[in-house]
């Protein structure tokens, strides 16, 4: 039971919805029906996908996590070395059956999107790839973790990629980049002590925070160009920008204080999700 608890903690339960919801919403808004594909796909992006993404991260980030006071709770498990092999096996065993099914019901384009999504999950943390240690690519890869399930859901359901849809996906991608970048700010000291590189360790906490604020604002502006009620979703980007802007003048020495903003970010995700959900319901009813 302790092993199961540690694996669950490693998968970041608070973040499960961040990958499952984009897939489910994209698929359902396209097909307008609940079928076995959306159920299995949603379960996959809810738990196995996150166990792979965060479990692999916890295994290969163990040395730096020892120096990080945030680890050991809802923001990430501090996995004992005795659980490293178990975690990797669990990620493999839980992911493969779902992936086999999803490949069987898809087509070459959906296979490509799914492959990119899974590769991004592995490449971010695994030794030999470690995209998380390649500044700027780290934020792009992290954003891919959350946007690719939505793109996969759209492709799998046969959606038409209109200009408005591209704007929505672009806004979502900018949100992901901003969120990762700001999340890296709080770990500047721990990452440097652990010999890890990130967007924040390279350009500094202040520049990274300002980049995140700008990305959030741009995400909101892109949504203004979508079809109604899409522009109302821009409201969801505003709290992120305002909250992050409070650390506009943060320094590397005070970067750990940004953790307060990151914890607020976790709450904002649920509030933004509620706004987006209501807008989608309104759109479906009115369509």
TIRO-547545 format. One record per residue: y, z, x of N, C-alpha, C in turn. Coordinates in steps of 0.2 Angstrom, whole numbers, plus 5000, padded with zeros to 4 digits. Layout:
<pts>
PT    nY    nZ    nX   caY   caZ   caX    cY    cZ    cX
PT     Y     Z     X     Y     Z     X     Y     Z     X
...
</pts>
This chain:
<pts>
PT    nY    nZ    nX   caY   caZ   caX    cY    cZ    cX
PT  4994  5000  5004  5000  5000  5000  5006  5000  5004
PT  5006  5003  5010  5012  5004  5014  5013  4997  5017
PT  5008  4993  5019  5008  4986  5021  5012  4982  5016
PT  5009  4982  5010  5012  4978  5004  5019  4980  5003
PT  5021  4986  5004  5028  4989  5003  5032  4986  5009
PT  5030  4986  5015  5034  4983  5020  5035  4975  5020
PT  5029  4972  5017  5030  4965  5016  5035  4963  5011
PT  5035  4967  5006  5039  4966  5000  5047  4967  5003
PT  5048  4972  5007  5054  4974  5009  5056  4968  5014
PT  5052  4966  5018  5053  4960  5022  5056  4954  5019
PT  5053  4953  5013  5055  4947  5009  5062  4947  5005
PT  5065  4953  5006  5072  4954  5003  5072  4953  4996
PT  5069  4957  4992  5069  4956  4985  5076  4955  4981
PT  5081  4958  4984  5088  4957  4981  5090  4949  4982
PT  5086  4946  4986  5088  4939  4987  5084  4934  4984
PT  5078  4936  4981  5073  4932  4978  5077  4927  4973
PT  5081  4929  4969  5084  4925  4964  5088  4920  4967
PT  5091  4921  4973  5095  4916  4976  5092  4909  4978
PT  5085  4909  4978  5082  4903  4979  5078  4901  4973
PT  5075  4905  4969  5072  4903  4963  5076  4901  4958
PT  5082  4904  4957  5086  4901  4952  5089  4894  4953
PT  5091  4892  4959  5093  4885  4960  5088  4880  4958
PT  5082  4882  4960  5076  4877  4958  5075  4876  4951
PT  5074  4882  4948  5073  4882  4940  5079  4879  4936
PT  5085  4881  4938  5090  4878  4935  5091  4871  4935
PT  5090  4868  4941  5090  4861  4942  5085  4857  4939
PT  5079  4860  4939  5073  4857  4935  5074  4857  4928
PT  5076  4863  4925  5076  4864  4918  5082  4860  4915
PT  5088  4859  4919  5093  4856  4916  5092  4848  4916
PT  5087  4846  4920  5086  4839  4920  5080  4837  4915
PT  5075  4841  4915  5069  4840  4910  5070  4842  4903
PT  5074  4848  4902  5075  4851  4896  5069  4854  4893
PT  5064  4856  4897  5058  4858  4895  5054  4863  4900
PT  5051  4868  4898  5047  4872  4902  5040  4870  4903
PT  5038  4868  4909  5031  4866  4910  5028  4870  4916
PT  5022  4868  4917  5018  4871  4923  5022  4870  4929
PT  5025  4865  4930  5028  4863  4937  5034  4868  4938
PT  5038  4869  4933  5044  4873  4934  5041  4881  4935
PT  5036  4882  4931  5034  4889  4932  5031  4891  4939
PT  5027  4886  4941  5024  4887  4948  5029  4886  4953
PT  5034  4882  4952  5039  4881  4957  5044  4887  4958
PT  5045  4889  4952  5050  4895  4952  5046  4901  4955
PT  5040  4902  4954  5036  4908  4957  5036  4907  4965
PT  5035  4901  4967  5035  4899  4974  5042  4901  4977
PT  5047  4898  4974  5054  4900  4977  5056  4907  4976
PT  5053  4910  4972  5055  4917  4971  5052  4922  4976
PT  5045  4921  4978  5042  4926  4982  5039  4923  4989
PT  5034  4918  4988  5032  4916  4995  5037  4913  4999
PT  5041  4909  4996  5046  4906  5000  5051  4911  5004
PT  5052  4916  5001  5057  4921  5004  5053  4925  5009
PT  5046  4926  5007  5042  4930  5012  5042  4926  5019
PT  5041  4920  5018  5041  4915  5024  5048  4915  5028
PT  5053  4915  5024  5059  4914  5027  5061  4921  5031
PT  5061  4926  5027  5063  4932  5030  5058  4936  5034
PT  5051  4935  5032  5046  4938  5036  5046  4935  5043
PT  5046  4929  5044  5046  4925  5050  5052  4928  5054
PT  5058  4929  5051  5064  4931  5054  5063  4938  5057
PT  5060  4942  5053  5059  4949  5055  5054  4950  5061
PT  5050  4945  5061  5045  4946  5067  5048  4943  5073
PT  5052  4938  5073  5054  4935  5079  5061  4938  5081
PT  5064  4942  5077  5070  4946  5078  5069  4953  5079
PT  5063  4955  5081  5062  4962  5081  5066  4966  5087
PT  5066  4963  5092  5070  4966  5098  5077  4967  5096
PT  5081  4962  5093  5088  4963  5091  5088  4968  5085
PT  5083  4967  5081  5084  4972  5075  5084  4979  5077
PT  5080  4981  5082  5080  4988  5085  5087  4990  5086
PT  5092  4986  5088  5098  4988  5090  5103  4987  5084
PT  5100  4985  5078  5105  4984  5072  5104  4989  5067
PT  5109  4993  5066  5108  4999  5061  5107  4997  5054
PT  5108  4991  5052  5107  4988  5045  5100  4988  5044
PT  5096  4987  5049  5089  4985  5047  5085  4992  5045
PT  5080  4990  5041  5076  4996  5039  5077  4998  5031
PT  5081  4993  5028  5083  4994  5021  5083  4988  5017
PT  5087  4988  5012  5088  4982  5008  5090  4976  5011
PT  5094  4977  5017  5096  4971  5021  5092  4969  5026
PT  5085  4971  5026  5081  4968  5031  5076  4974  5033
PT  5069  4972  5034  5065  4977  5036  5065  4977  5044
PT  5063  4983  5046  5062  4983  5054  5054  4984  5054
PT  5051  4978  5055  5044  4978  5055  5041  4981  5061
PT  5036  4985  5060  5033  4988  5066  5029  4982  5069
PT  5028  4982  5076  5024  4977  5079  5017  4976  5076
PT  5014  4981  5074  5007  4981  5071  5007  4977  5065
PT  5013  4975  5062  5013  4971  5056  5015  4964  5057
PT  5017  4962  5063  5019  4956  5064  5014  4950  5063
PT  5008  4951  5065  5003  4946  5064  5001  4946  5057
PT  5001  4952  5053  4999  4952  5046  5005  4948  5042
PT  5011  4949  5044  5017  4946  5041  5016  4938  5041
PT  5015  4936  5047  5014  4929  5048  5008  4926  5044
PT  5003  4929  5044  4997  4927  5040  4998  4927  5033
PT  5002  4933  5030  5003  4933  5023  5008  4927  5021
PT  5013  4926  5025  5017  4920  5024  5013  4914  5023
PT  5009  4913  5028  5005  4906  5028  5000  4906  5021
PT  4997  4912  5020  4992  4912  5015  4995  4911  5008
PT  5001  4914  5007  5005  4914  5001  5008  4907  5000
PT  5010  4904  5005  5014  4898  5004  5010  4891  5003
PT  5004  4891  5007  5000  4885  5007  4998  4883  5000
PT  4995  4887  4996  4992  4885  4989  4998  4882  4985
PT  5004  4885  4985  5009  4883  4981  5012  4876  4984
PT  5012  4875  4990  5014  4869  4993  5009  4863  4991
PT  5003  4865  4992  4998  4860  4990  4999  4857  4983
PT  5000  4862  4978  5001  4860  4971  5007  4856  4970
PT  5013  4858  4974  5019  4855  4973  5019  4848  4976
PT  5015  4847  4981  5014  4840  4984  5010  4836  4979
PT  5005  4839  4976  5001  4835  4971  5005  4832  4965
PT  5010  4836  4963  5014  4834  4957  5020  4830  4959
PT  5021  4829  4965  5028  4826  4967  5027  4818  4969
PT  5032  4816  4972  5032  4809  4975  5034  4809  4982
PT  5034  4804  4986  5037  4804  4993  5044  4807  4994
PT  5048  4805  4989  5055  4808  4990  5055  4816  4989
PT  5051  4818  4984  5051  4825  4983  5047  4829  4989
PT  5042  4825  4992  5039  4828  4998  5044  4829  5004
PT  5048  4824  5005  5053  4824  5010  5057  4830  5009
PT  5060  4831  5003  5065  4836  5002  5061  4843  5003
PT  5055  4844  5001  5051  4850  5001  5050  4851  5009
PT  5048  4846  5012  5047  4846  5020  5053  4849  5023
PT  5059  4846  5022  5065  4848  5025  5066  4856  5023
PT  5065  4858  5017  5066  4865  5015  5062  4869  5019
PT  5055  4868  5019  5051  4872  5023  5052  4872  5030
PT  5054  4866  5033  5055  4866  5040  5061  4870  5042
PT  5066  4870  5038  5072  4874  5039  5071  4882  5039
PT  5066  4884  5034  5064  4891  5034  5060  4893  5041
PT  5056  4888  5043  5052  4890  5049  5057  4889  5055
PT  5061  4884  5056  5065  4882  5062  5070  4888  5063
PT  5073  4891  5058  5078  4896  5058  5076  4901  5063
PT  5070  4904  5063  5068  4910  5067  5063  4909  5072
PT  5058  4904  5071  5052  4904  5075  5054  4902  5082
PT  5050  4906  5087  5051  4905  5094  5050  4897  5095
PT  5054  4895  5100  5053  4888  5102  5058  4883  5098
PT  5060  4885  5092  5065  4882  5088  5072  4886  5087
PT  5071  4891  5084  5077  4896  5084  5084  4893  5082
PT  5084  4889  5077  5090  4887  5075  5096  4892  5073
PT  5093  4898  5072  5098  4903  5071  5102  4905  5077
PT  5100  4903  5083  5103  4904  5089  5107  4898  5092
PT  5108  4893  5087  5112  4887  5089  5118  4887  5084
PT  5124  4890  5087  5130  4891  5083  5132  4884  5079
PT  5134  4886  5073  5136  4881  5068  5129  4878  5065
PT  5124  4876  5069  5118  4874  5066  5115  4880  5062
PT  5116  4886  5064  5113  4892  5061  5116  4892  5054
PT  5122  4891  5053  5125  4892  5046  5123  4886  5042
PT  5122  4880  5045  5120  4874  5041  5113  4875  5039
PT  5109  4877  5043  5101  4879  5042  5101  4884  5036
PT  5105  4889  5037  5104  4895  5032  5106  4892  5025
PT  5111  4888  5025  5114  4885  5018  5108  4881  5016
PT  5105  4877  5020  5099  4873  5018  5094  4877  5014
PT  5093  4883  5016  5088  4887  5013  5089  4888  5006
PT  5095  4888  5004  5097  4890  4997  5098  4883  4993
PT  5101  4878  4996  5103  4872  4992  5097  4868  4992
PT  5092  4868  4996  5086  4863  4996  5082  4864  4990
PT  5081  4871  4988  5077  4872  4982  5080  4868  4976
PT  5087  4868  4975  5090  4865  4970  5089  4857  4970
PT  5090  4855  4976  5089  4847  4977  5082  4845  4976
PT  5077  4850  4978  5070  4848  4977  5069  4848  4969
PT  5072  4853  4965  5071  4853  4958  5073  4847  4955
PT  5079  4845  4957  5082  4839  4954  5078  4832  4956
PT  5076  4832  4962  5072  4826  4964  5065  4826  4960
PT  5062  4832  4960  5055  4833  4957  5056  4831  4949
PT  5062  4832  4946  5063  4831  4939  5065  4824  4938
PT  5067  4820  4943  5069  4814  4942  5077  4813  4940
PT  5081  4818  4942  5088  4818  4940  5092  4812  4943
PT  5097  4810  4940  5102  4805  4942  5107  4808  4946
PT  5108  4806  4952  5113  4809  4957  5120  4806  4956
PT  5124  4809  4951  5130  4806  4950  5135  4809  4954
PT  5141  4806  4955  5147  4809  4959  5148  4817  4958
PT  5148  4818  4951  5149  4825  4949  5143  4830  4952
PT  5137  4827  4952  5132  4831  4954  5132  4832  4962
PT  5134  4827  4965  5135  4828  4973  5141  4833  4974
PT  5146  4833  4970  5151  4838  4971  5149  4845  4970
PT  5144  4846  4965  5141  4853  4964  5137  4855  4970
PT  5133  4850  4972  5129  4852  4978  5133  4853  4984
PT  5138  4849  4985  5143  4850  4991  5146  4857  4991
PT  5148  4859  4985  5151  4866  4984  5146  4871  4985
PT  5140  4870  4983  5135  4875  4984  5133  4875  4992
PT  5133  4870  4995  5132  4870  5002  5137  4873  5006
PT  5144  4872  5004  5149  4876  5008  5149  4883  5006
PT  5147  4885  5000  5146  4892  4999  5140  4895  5003
PT  5135  4891  5004  5130  4894  5009  5132  4895  5016
PT  5136  4890  5018  5139  4890  5025  5143  4896  5026
PT  5148  4897  5021  5152  4903  5021  5149  4909  5021
PT  5144  4910  5017  5140  4916  5016  5136  4918  5023
PT  5133  4913  5026  5130  4914  5032  5134  4916  5037
PT  5140  4913  5038  5145  4914  5043  5148  4921  5043
PT  5149  4923  5037  5152  4930  5036  5147  4935  5037
PT  5141  4934  5035  5135  4938  5036  5134  4939  5044
PT  5136  4934  5048  5134  4935  5055  5140  4939  5058
PT  5146  4940  5055  5151  4944  5058  5149  4951  5059
PT  5146  4954  5054  5144  4961  5055  5139  4962  5061
PT  5136  4957  5063  5130  4958  5068  5133  4955  5075
PT  5139  4954  5076  5142  4952  5082  5139  4956  5088
PT  5141  4963  5088  5139  4967  5093  5131  4968  5094
PT  5128  4969  5089  5120  4969  5089  5117  4963  5092
PT  5120  4957  5090  5117  4951  5093  5119  4950  5100
PT  5125  4951  5102  5126  4951  5109  5122  4955  5113
PT  5121  4961  5111  5117  4966  5115  5110  4964  5115
PT  5108  4960  5110  5101  4958  5110  5100  4951  5113
PT  5106  4948  5116  5106  4942  5119  5105  4936  5114
PT  5107  4937  5108  5107  4932  5103  5113  4928  5102
PT  5113  4922  5101  5119  4918  5100  5120  4917  5092
PT  5126  4916  5090  5127  4914  5083  5134  4911  5082
PT  5135  4909  5076  5142  4906  5075  5147  4911  5077
PT  5146  4918  5075  5151  4923  5076  5151  4925  5083
PT  5146  4925  5087  5146  4927  5094  5150  4922  5098
PT  5150  4916  5096  5153  4910  5100  5160  4910  5098
PT  5162  4910  5092  5169  4909  5091  5173  4915  5089
PT  5169  4921  5088  5172  4927  5087  5172  4929  5080
PT  5172  4936  5078  5172  4938  5072  5178  4936  5067
PT  5184  4936  5070  5190  4934  5066  5190  4926  5064
PT  5188  4922  5069  5188  4915  5067  5182  4913  5063
PT  5177  4917  5063  5171  4916  5059  5173  4918  5052
PT  5176  4923  5051  5178  4926  5044  5183  4921  5041
PT  5188  4919  5045  5193  4914  5042  5189  4907  5040
PT  5185  4905  5044  5181  4899  5042  5177  4900  5036
PT  5174  4906  5035  5171  4908  5029  5175  4908  5023
PT  5181  4910  5023  5186  4910  5018  5188  4903  5016
PT  5189  4899  5021  5191  4892  5020  5185  4888  5016
PT  5179  4890  5018  5174  4886  5015  5173  4888  5008
PT  5174  4895  5007  5173  4897  5000  5179  4893  4995
PT  5185  4893  4998  5190  4890  4994  5189  4882  4993
PT  5186  4879  4998  5184  4872  4998  5179  4871  4993
PT  5174  4876  4992  5169  4875  4987  5172  4875  4980
PT  5176  4880  4979  5180  4880  4973  5183  4874  4971
PT  5187  4871  4976  5191  4865  4975  5186  4859  4973
PT  5180  4859  4976  5176  4853  4975  5173  4854  4967
PT  5172  4860  4965  5170  4861  4958  5175  4858  4953
PT  5182  4858  4955  5187  4856  4950  5186  4849  4949
PT  5183  4845  4953  5182  4838  4952  5176  4836  4948
PT  5172  4841  4945  5166  4840  4941  5168  4839  4934
PT  5163  4837  4930  5164  4836  4923  5164  4843  4919
PT  5168  4844  4914  5168  4850  4910  5161  4852  4908
PT  5159  4859  4908  5163  4864  4910  5163  4866  4918
PT  5161  4861  4922  5160  4862  4929  5166  4866  4932
PT  5172  4863  4931  5178  4866  4934  5179  4874  4933
PT  5176  4876  4928  5176  4884  4926  5172  4887  4932
PT  5167  4884  4934  5163  4887  4939  5167  4889  4946
PT  5173  4886  4947  5177  4887  4952  5179  4894  4952
PT  5179  4897  4946  5181  4904  4946  5176  4909  4950
PT  5170  4907  4950  5165  4911  4953  5166  4911  4961
PT  5169  4906  4964  5170  4905  4971  5176  4910  4973
PT  5181  4911  4968  5187  4915  4970  5185  4922  4972
PT  5181  4926  4969  5180  4933  4971  5177  4933  4979
PT  5173  4928  4980  5170  4928  4987  5176  4927  4992
PT  5180  4922  4991  5186  4921  4995  5190  4927  4996
PT  5192  4930  4990  5196  4936  4990  5193  4942  4994
PT  5187  4943  4993  5183  4948  4996  5183  4947  5004
PT  5181  4941  5006  5180  4940  5013  5187  4940  5016
PT  5192  4938  5013  5199  4938  5016  5202  4945  5018
PT  5199  4950  5015  5201  4957  5017  5199  4958  5024
PT  5195  4954  5027  5193  4955  5034  5196  4949  5038
PT  5202  4946  5036  5205  4941  5039  5207  4942  5046
PT  5209  4948  5048  5211  4950  5055  5206  4954  5058
PT  5199  4954  5056  5194  4958  5059  5194  4956  5067
PT  5192  4961  5071  5191  4959  5078  5183  4960  5080
PT  5181  4958  5085  5174  4959  5087  5172  4966  5088
PT  5177  4970  5090  5176  4978  5091  5175  4981  5084
PT  5178  4978  5079  5178  4981  5072  5173  4977  5067
PT  5169  4973  5070  5166  4968  5066  5160  4971  5061
PT  5158  4977  5064  5153  4980  5060  5156  4983  5053
PT  5162  4984  5053  5165  4986  5046  5164  4981  5041
PT  5163  4974  5043  5162  4969  5038  5156  4970  5034
PT  5152  4974  5036  5146  4976  5032  5148  4978  5025
PT  5154  4981  5024  5156  4983  5018  5157  4977  5013
PT  5160  4972  5016  5161  4966  5013  5154  4962  5011
PT  5149  4963  5016  5143  4960  5015  5139  4963  5009
PT  5140  4970  5008  5136  4973  5003  5140  4971  4996
PT  5146  4970  4996  5150  4968  4990  5147  4961  4989
PT  5146  4957  4994  5144  4950  4993  5137  4950  4989
PT  5133  4955  4990  5126  4955  4987  5128  4956  4979
PT  5133  4960  4977  5134  4961  4971  5138  4955  4967
PT  5142  4952  4971  5145  4946  4969  5140  4940  4967
PT  5135  4940  4971  5130  4935  4969  5127  4936  4962
PT  5126  4942  4960  5124  4943  4953  5129  4941  4948
PT  5135  4943  4949  5141  4941  4945  5142  4934  4944
PT  5142  4930  4950  5143  4923  4950  5137  4920  4947
PT  5131  4922  4948  5125  4920  4944  5126  4920  4937
PT  5129  4926  4934  5130  4927  4927  5135  4921  4925
PT  5140  4920  4928  5145  4915  4926  5142  4908  4926
PT  5138  4907  4931  5135  4900  4931  5130  4899  4926
PT  5126  4904  4924  5121  4904  4919  5124  4903  4912
PT  5130  4906  4911  5133  4906  4905  5136  4899  4904
PT  5139  4896  4909  5142  4889  4909  5136  4884  4908
PT  5130  4885  4911  5125  4880  4910  5122  4881  4903
PT  5122  4887  4900  5120  4887  4893  5125  4884  4888
PT  5131  4884  4890  5137  4881  4886  5136  4874  4886
PT  5134  4871  4893  5134  4864  4894  5128  4861  4890
PT  5122  4865  4890  5116  4863  4887  5117  4862  4879
PT  5120  4868  4876  5122  4868  4869  5126  4862  4867
PT  5131  4861  4871  5136  4856  4869  5134  4849  4871
PT  5129  4848  4875  5127  4841  4877  5123  4838  4871
</pts>
